Amino acid sequence: MKSQMSSVLHHEWKYFVALKRFRFSMLFLIVAPAIFTMLAYIYFGKLNFYYPIIIMALGVPRITVNMISYSIGGEKVYKTFESLLSTPIRTESMFIGKSMIAILISLVMLVVSSLFTWLSANFIQYVFMHETSLIWFSTAQSILIFDNLLICIFMIFITGILSMVMQKPRQGLHIASALSFLTMVPSLLVTFGVKHPLEWSAGIMIILLGINLFFICYVLQRIKRPQIMAKL
């Protein structure tokens, strides 16, 4: 299974390199939280890491949803999915291999975006607030950033599964795009709706881990090759 996944992963990496249209969007969404941090300080006069985390939760999943949708949908549109399914590669290995690039891109975007946000906040504190001490993400905020990664993985699974089992790949993308606005809900809830953000961030993390494990261990095992072939 490992060698099957690596072959699919290699194929998907070449496909990602060819998708030049995503690069500008990725760059913008990486720096957007840092820009929002500066704008929030200018207009509201305070630094709050929760606000840029909400921006991350809105932007990063949309990139990865589009990536996995175009990957599987493109195979269907260009009639290469049939040849891929005719190989000995197991459907779960194929799906996980196709998902890995999108998951890694999500991880990189969140880490780099968090770093830019942290740098911009400390720049503001040093230049405008004349504070020499560094400010850091709190434990709750760090967990919430990891929650955003788990949300990205969940959206990748949802989009990929819908794209595989639906007759028209774009139907899966449309449904996932409509659901992608819900990716902000955990960040909004922790930022504005609860009194104990650490406990809620940790609770959301446990729930999302359980949901993603459910998809890997249960749902993917029940998507069979004939079911996918019937939708080509």
BALOTI-613077 format. One record per residue: residue number from 1; residue in one letter; chain; x, y negated, z negated of N, C-alpha, C in turn. Coordinates in steps of 0.02 Angstrom, whole numbers, plus 50000, padded with zeros to 5 digits. Example, Ala and Ser with C-alpha at 12.3 -4.5 7.8 and 13.67 -1.06 7.14 Angstrom:
# BALOTI-613077
     n   res   chain   n.east   n.north    n.up   ca.east   ca.north   ca.up   c.east   c.north    c.up
     1     A       A    50660     50284   49610     50615      50225   49610    50660     50165   49610
     2     S       A    50642     50112   49646     50684      50053   49643    50645     49998   49606
# end
This chain:
# BALOTI-613077
     n   res   chain   n.east   n.north    n.up   ca.east   ca.north   ca.up   c.east   c.north    c.up
     1     M       A    50041     50061   50000     50000      50000   50000    50043     49937   50000
     2     K       A    50100     49940   49964     50144      49881   49960    50172     49864   50028
     3     S       A    50195     49914   50067     50222      49900   50133    50168     49875   50181
     4     Q       A    50106     49900   50173     50051      49876   50214    50037     49803   50199
     5     M       A    50036     49785   50135     50024      49715   50117    50079     49670   50142
     6     S       A    50142     49692   50138     50198      49651   50160    50195     49638   50235
     7     S       A    50174     49687   50274     50169      49677   50346    50114     49627   50363
     8     V       A    50058     49632   50328     50004      49583   50338    50027     49514   50314
     9     L       A    50063     49511   50258     50087      49448   50232    50135     49414   50281
    10     H       A    50178     49453   50312     50225      49426   50362    50186     49397   50421
    11     H       A    50135     49433   50443     50093      49410   50499    50059     49344   50480
    12     E       A    50033     49341   50418     49997      49281   50397    50044     49221   50389
    13     W       A    50105     49233   50369     50154      49178   50362    50168     49147   50430
    14     K       A    50175     49188   50482     50187      49162   50549    50126     49122   50572
    15     Y       A    50066     49146   50554     50005      49111   50572    50002     49043   50536
    16     F       A    50021     49040   50473     50020      48978   50435    50069     48927   50463
    17     V       A    50129     48950   50481     50179      48905   50509    50153     48872   50573
    18     A       A    50112     48909   50610     50085      48882   50673    50029     48832   50662
    19     L       A    50000     48831   50603     49943      48786   50589    49968     48717   50567
    20     K       A    49990     48678   50615     50018      48612   50599    49965     48563   50574
    21     R       A    49902     48576   50592     49849      48529   50573    49839     48524   50497
    22     F       A    49859     48576   50461     49849      48577   50389    49902     48537   50351
    23     R       A    49958     48523   50382     50014      48496   50345    50000     48426   50319
    24     F       A    49970     48383   50361     49955      48315   50337    49903     48317   50282
    25     S       A    49852     48360   50290     49801      48366   50237    49831     48391   50172
    26     M       A    49876     48439   50177     49909      48465   50117    49950     48411   50083
    27     L       A    49988     48373   50122     50029      48319   50094    49986     48267   50059
    28     F       A    49931     48248   50091     49887      48197   50062    49857     48222   49996
    29     L       A    49834     48285   49996     49802      48312   49936    49853     48324   49879
    30     I       A    49916     48333   49897     49967      48340   49846    49980     48274   49810
    31     V       A    49983     48219   49848     49999      48154   49818    49937     48117   49793
    32     A       A    49877     48139   49814     49815      48103   49796    49806     48097   49720
    33     P       A    49817     48150   49680     49809      48141   49607    49857     48089   49577
    34     A       A    49919     48087   49602     49967      48037   49578    49943     47966   49596
    35     I       A    49917     47958   49657     49891      47893   49678    49831     47873   49634
    36     F       A    49788     47923   49620     49730      47910   49579    49750     47891   49508
    37     T       A    49804     47920   49483     49829      47903   49417    49849     47829   49414
    38     M       A    49883     47805   49466     49902      47735   49469    49842     47689   49475
    39     L       A    49793     47709   49517     49733      47667   49526    49692     47665   49461
    40     A       A    49688     47721   49426     49651      47723   49363    49682     47677   49312
    41     Y       A    49749     47674   49311     49782      47628   49264    49769     47556   49283
    42     I       A    49772     47541   49349     49761      47472   49372    49691     47448   49354
    43     Y       A    49641     47490   49365     49571      47469   49356    49544     47479   49286
    44     F       A    49570     47531   49250     49543      47546   49184    49593     47533   49128
    45     G       A    49656     47521   49146     49706      47503   49096    49728     47560   49051
    46     K       A    49720     47623   49071     49742      47678   49029    49763     47737   49073
    47     L       A    49804     47780   49042     49827      47841   49075    49788     47900   49048
    48     N       A    49761     47939   49093     49723      47999   49073    49736     48053   49124
    49     F       A    49770     48107   49103     49787      48161   49149    49726     48201   49172
    50     Y       A    49671     48196   49136     49612      48234   49156    49584     48211   49224
    51     Y       A    49589     48147   49238     49562      48121   49301    49598     48150   49363
    52     P       A    49665     48149   49365     49698      48180   49423    49687     48256   49427
    53     I       A    49676     48289   49370     49662      48361   49372    49595     48373   49407
    54     I       A    49547     48328   49397     49483      48334   49433    49494     48327   49508
    55     I       A    49538     48281   49528     49553      48272   49600    49586     48335   49628
    56     M       A    49630     48366   49590     49660      48429   49611    49607     48483   49621
    57     A       A    49560     48486   49575     49507      48537   49578    49463     48528   49639
    58     L       A    49456     48466   49662     49415      48453   49721    49453     48467   49786
    59     G       A    49517     48448   49788     49553      48450   49851    49587     48516   49869
    60     V       A    49623     48545   49822     49664      48604   49837    49622     48663   49861
    61     P       A    49565     48680   49828     49526      48737   49853    49501     48729   49924
    62     R       A    49488     48668   49945     49463      48658   50014    49515     48677   50066
    63     I       A    49578     48664   50052     49632      48683   50098    49635     48759   50103
    64     T       A    49635     48793   50045     49643      48866   50046    49581     48901   50074
    65     V       A    49522     48873   50062     49460      48901   50091    49464     48898   50167
    66     N       A    49487     48842   50194     49494      48836   50266    49547     48883   50293
    67     M       A    49602     48892   50257     49655      48936   50280    49632     49008   50287
    68     I       A    49600     49035   50235     49579      49105   50238    49522     49114   50289
    69     S       A    49479     49063   50296     49425      49067   50344    49451     49068   50415
    70     Y       A    49499     49024   50430     49528      49022   50497    49569     49085   50511
    71     S       A    49600     49113   50459     49639      49173   50469    49595     49232   50489
    72     I       A    49543     49246   50450     49499      49302   50466    49453     49286   50524
    73     G       A    49426     49225   50524     49383      49205   50579    49420     49203   50646
    74     G       A    49483     49180   50644     49522      49179   50705    49533     49249   50733
    75     E       A    49544     49297   50689     49552      49367   50712    49489     49391   50747
    76     K       A    49431     49371   50721     49369      49392   50752    49357     49356   50819
    77     V       A    49369     49290   50819     49356      49251   50880    49400     49274   50937
    78     Y       A    49464     49287   50923     49512      49306   50975    49516     49382   50986
    79     K       A    49469     49418   50954     49462      49490   50964    49525     49530   50945
    80     T       A    49561     49505   50895     49620      49542   50872    49605     49580   50808
    81     F       A    49546     49569   50779     49528      49603   50717    49518     49678   50729
    82     E       A    49491     49696   50788     49480      49766   50803    49546     49805   50805
    83     S       A    49597     49775   50837     49661      49809   50840    49693     49814   50771
    84     L       A    49681     49763   50729     49708      49766   50661    49673     49820   50620
    85     L       A    49608     49827   50631     49571      49878   50594    49586     49949   50620
    86     S       A    49611     49954   50681     49627      50019   50708    49693     50047   50682
    87     T       A    49731     50006   50646     49794      50028   50615    49779     50064   50550
    88     P       A    49828     50100   50522     49816      50136   50458    49811     50090   50397
    89     I       A    49817     50024   50406     49815      49978   50350    49747     49982   50315
    90     R       A    49747     49991   50250     49685      49993   50212    49652     49924   50210
    91     T       A    49586     49923   50207     49551      49859   50209    49569     49814   50149
    92     E       A    49577     49844   50090     49595      49803   50032    49666     49776   50038
    93     S       A    49712     49816   50067     49780      49792   50078    49781     49735   50128
    94     M       A    49741     49742   50180     49736      49691   50232    49708     49626   50201
    95     F       A    49656     49633   50161     49625      49573   50132    49672     49539   50083
    96     I       A    49704     49576   50039     49749      49547   49990    49809     49515   50025
    97     G       A    49835     49549   50077     49891      49521   50115    49872     49455   50148
    98     K       A    49811     49452   50176     49788      49390   50207    49776     49336   50155
    99     S       A    49758     49356   50094     49744      49306   50042    49806     49279   50009
   100     M       A    49861     49317   50011     49921      49298   49972    49950     49231   49994
   101     I       A    49953     49217   50060     49980      49154   50083    49939     49096   50056
   102     A       A    49872     49102   50060     49829      49049   50034    49838     49041   49959
   103     I       A    49846     49096   49922     49856      49092   49850    49923     49058   49834
   104     L       A    49976     49077   49870     50041      49046   49859    50040     48971   49876
   105     I       A    50005     48953   49930     49999      48882   49948    49962     48844   49892
   106     S       A    49910     48875   49864     49874      48844   49808    49920     48832   49749
   107     L       A    49961     48882   49733     50007      48876   49677    50057     48820   49689
   108     V       A    50087     48818   49749     50136      48766   49765    50104     48697   49762
   109     M       A    50045     48690   49791     50011      48625   49792    49996     48601   49721
   110     L       A    49972     48645   49679     49956      48625   49610    50018     48607   49570
   111     V       A    50071     48645   49578     50133      48631   49541    50164     48565   49564
   112     V       A    50170     48555   49630     50200      48494   49655    50156     48433   49640
   113     S       A    50090     48441   49647     50045      48386   49632    50048     48367   49559
   114     S       A    50052     48418   49515     50058      48404   49443    50123     48367   49428
   115     L       A    50177     48387   49462     50242      48353   49452    50239     48280   49474
   116     F       A    50210     48267   49533     50203      48198   49557    50159     48157   49509
   117     T       A    50106     48188   49484     50062      48153   49437    50100     48135   49373
   118     W       A    50138     48183   49347     50177      48171   49287    50228     48115   49298
   119     L       A    50262     48116   49355     50312      48064   49371    50279     47996   49377
   120     S       A    50222     47993   49410     50188      47928   49418    50164     47901   49350
   121     A       A    50139     47944   49307     50116      47922   49241    50175     47896   49199
   122     N       A    50231     47930   49201     50289      47907   49163    50320     47844   49194
   123     F       A    50315     47838   49260     50338      47776   49292    50296     47717   49268
   124     I       A    50230     47726   49266     50185      47673   49242    50201     47656   49170
   125     Q       A    50211     47707   49130     50224      47695   49059    50290     47658   49049
   126     Y       A    50340     47673   49088     50406      47641   49080    50406     47570   49109
   127     V       A    50378     47561   49169     50382      47496   49203    50331     47447   49178
   128     F       A    50269     47469   49169     50215      47422   49153    50198     47420   49079
   129     M       A    50207     47477   49045     50189      47479   48974    50251     47472   48929
   130     H       A    50311     47473   48960     50374      47463   48924    50384     47514   48868
   131     E       A    50363     47575   48883     50373      47631   48837    50428     47676   48864
   132     T       A    50475     47694   48821     50531      47736   48843    50520     47810   48831
   133     S       A    50470     47827   48790     50456      47897   48777    50416     47928   48835
   134     L       A    50427     47992   48845     50392      48026   48899    50324     48050   48875
   135     I       A    50276     48051   48921     50211      48081   48907    50205     48147   48945
   136     W       A    50169     48194   48917     50165      48261   48945    50092     48282   48949
   137     F       A    50080     48331   48992     50014      48363   48993    50002     48397   48926
   138     S       A    49942     48391   48899     49925      48427   48839    49916     48501   48855
   139     T       A    49911     48542   48803     49901      48614   48813    49836     48626   48851
   140     A       A    49783     48591   48831     49718      48599   48865    49723     48579   48939
   141     Q       A    49759     48525   48954     49767      48503   49023    49808     48553   49064
   142     S       A    49860     48581   49034     49901      48631   49068    49859     48694   49084
   143     I       A    49818     48715   49036     49775      48773   49048    49724     48756   49103
   144     L       A    49699     48695   49103     49650      48674   49153    49681     48675   49223
   145     I       A    49744     48658   49229     49778      48662   49294    49782     48735   49317
   146     F       A    49797     48780   49269     49797      48852   49286    49727     48875   49304
   147     D       A    49676     48848   49270     49607      48864   49288    49593     48845   49361
   148     N       A    49621     48789   49383     49612      48769   49453    49643     48820   49501
   149     L       A    49698     48849   49482     49728      48902   49524    49681     48962   49527
   150     L       A    49653     48981   49470     49606      49038   49468    49543     49022   49509
   151     I       A    49522     48960   49509     49465      48940   49550    49482     48946   49624
   152     C       A    49543     48926   49642     49566      48934   49712    49564     49007   49732
   153     I       A    49588     49051   49689     49588      49123   49704    49517     49148   49713
   154     F       A    49472     49127   49669     49402      49146   49674    49372     49124   49740
   155     M       A    49385     49061   49760     49358      49035   49822    49388     49071   49883
   156     I       A    49452     49089   49878     49484      49127   49932    49450     49195   49940
   157     F       A    49437     49229   49884     49403      49294   49887    49333     49287   49916
   158     I       A    49295     49237   49893     49227      49228   49917    49227     49215   49992
   159     T       A    49269     49168   50014     49272      49150   50085    49295     49208   50128
   160     G       A    49347     49243   50105     49373      49299   50144    49322     49355   50151
   161     I       A    49288     49372   50097     49239      49425   50099    49180     49406   50144
   162     L       A    49156     49344   50137     49101      49322   50180    49121     49321   50253
   163     S       A    49182     49299   50267     49206      49297   50337    49212     49366   50367
   164     M       A    49229     49416   50325     49237      49484   50350    49170     49518   50363
   165     V       A    49122     49508   50318     49060      49547   50322    49004     49513   50361
   166     M       A    49012     49448   50376     48960      49413   50413    48973     49417   50488
   167     Q       A    48919     49414   50527     48924      49420   50599    48964     49362   50629
   168     K       A    48949     49301   50606     48984      49242   50630    49030     49217   50574
   169     P       A    49096     49214   50587     49144      49193   50535    49129     49125   50505
   170     R       A    49102     49079   50547     49090      49011   50522    49035     49010   50469
   171     Q       A    48992     49061   50469     48941      49063   50417    48973     49069   50348
   172     G       A    49025     49110   50343     49061      49117   50280    49094     49051   50260
   173     L       A    49123     49016   50309     49156      48952   50294    49104     48901   50270
   174     H       A    49046     48899   50302     48995      48850   50284    48970     48862   50213
   175     I       A    48959     48925   50196     48935      48942   50129    48989     48924   50077
   176     A       A    49052     48943   50092     49107      48929   50046    49119     48854   50039
   177     S       A    49111     48816   50094     49120      48743   50091    49066     48711   50046
   178     A       A    49005     48738   50051     48952      48712   50008    48966     48728   49934
   179     L       A    48994     48787   49922     49010      48807   49853    49072     48771   49826
   180     S       A    49116     48746   49872     49180      48718   49850    49171     48656   49807
   181     F       A    49113     48621   49814     49102      48563   49771    49093     48583   49698
   182     L       A    49077     48646   49686     49069      48670   49617    49137     48681   49583
   183     T       A    49191     48678   49622     49257      48689   49593    49276     48636   49542
   184     M       A    49243     48578   49545     49258      48525   49497    49223     48535   49430
   185     V       A    49174     48579   49428     49132      48586   49369    49173     48600   49306
   186     P       A    49220     48649   49305     49258      48660   49243    49297     48599   49221
   187     S       A    49330     48564   49268     49369      48505   49249    49324     48449   49224
   188     L       A    49266     48439   49257     49219      48388   49234    49192     48405   49166
   189     L       A    49177     48469   49155     49149      48491   49091    49198     48479   49034
   190     V       A    49261     48499   49046     49312      48491   48993    49328     48417   48981
   191     T       A    49326     48377   49034     49344      48306   49028    49289     48265   48994
   192     F       A    49227     48278   49012     49174      48234   48989    49121     48268   48944
   193     G       A    49118     48335   48944     49060      48367   48915    49071     48405   48850
   194     V       A    49133     48411   48827     49144      48453   48767    49188     48415   48717
   195     K       A    49184     48437   48655     49223      48406   48601    49289     48443   48588
   196     H       A    49294     48505   48612     49353      48545   48599    49382     48569   48666
   197     P       A    49419     48526   48702     49442      48544   48769    49488     48604   48772
   198     L       A    49528     48614   48720     49575      48671   48720    49536     48737   48721
   199     E       A    49487     48743   48677     49448      48805   48673    49409     48817   48738
   200     W       A    49381     48764   48766     49343      48771   48827    49387     48788   48886
   201     S       A    49446     48756   48891     49493      48773   48945    49514     48845   48942
   202     A       A    49529     48869   48881     49549      48939   48873    49491     48986   48889
   203     G       A    49430     48968   48868     49372      49010   48882    49358     49015   48957
   204     I       A    49364     48958   48991     49354      48959   49064    49407     49002   49098
   205     M       A    49469     48998   49073     49523      49039   49101    49507     49113   49095
   206     I       A    49483     49135   49037     49467      49205   49026    49411     49227   49073
   207     I       A    49359     49185   49080     49303      49202   49124    49326     49208   49196
   208     L       A    49367     49161   49220     49391      49163   49289    49437     49223   49301
   209     L       A    49479     49239   49253     49521      49299   49260    49477     49361   49267
   210     G       A    49425     49365   49227     49380      49423   49231    49345     49427   49299
   211     I       A    49322     49369   49324     49288      49368   49389    49335     49390   49445
   212     N       A    49396     49364   49445     49444      49382   49498    49463     49455   49495
   213     L       A    49472     49482   49435     49487      49553   49428    49428     49596   49451
   214     F       A    49367     49572   49439     49308      49607   49463    49308     49612   49539
   215     F       A    49326     49557   49572     49329      49557   49645    49382     49606   49671
   216     I       A    49440     49606   49638     49495      49650   49661    49479     49724   49648
   217     C       A    49453     49738   49590     49445      49808   49569    49379     49839   49590
   218     Y       A    49329     49797   49604     49263      49826   49618    49238     49808   49688
   219     V       A    49236     49743   49703     49205      49721   49766    49246     49745   49826
   220     L       A    49312     49733   49825     49353      49751   49882    49352     49825   49896
   221     Q       A    49345     49866   49844     49344      49938   49852    49282     49961   49890
   222     R       A    49231     49919   49893     49168      49938   49924    49157     49908   49993
   223     I       A    49206     49872   50017     49203      49847   50086    49242     49897   50130
   224     K       A    49206     49935   50169     49235      49989   50208    49246     49967   50281
   225     R       A    49291     50002   50314     49308      49986   50383    49247     49987   50429
   226     P       A    49203     50037   50426     49144      50037   50471    49099     49977   50460
   227     Q       A    49094     49953   50397     49053      49895   50382    49080     49833   50416
   228     I       A    49147     49826   50419     49177      49768   50452    49171     49775   50527
   229     M       A    49183     49836   50552     49179      49847   50625    49110     49831   50652
   230     A       A    49059     49844   50612     48990      49831   50634    48976     49758   50644
   231     K       A    49016     49714   50613     49005      49642   50617    49048     49608   50669
   232     L       A    49088     49646   50706     49132      49617   50756    49094     49603   50821
# end
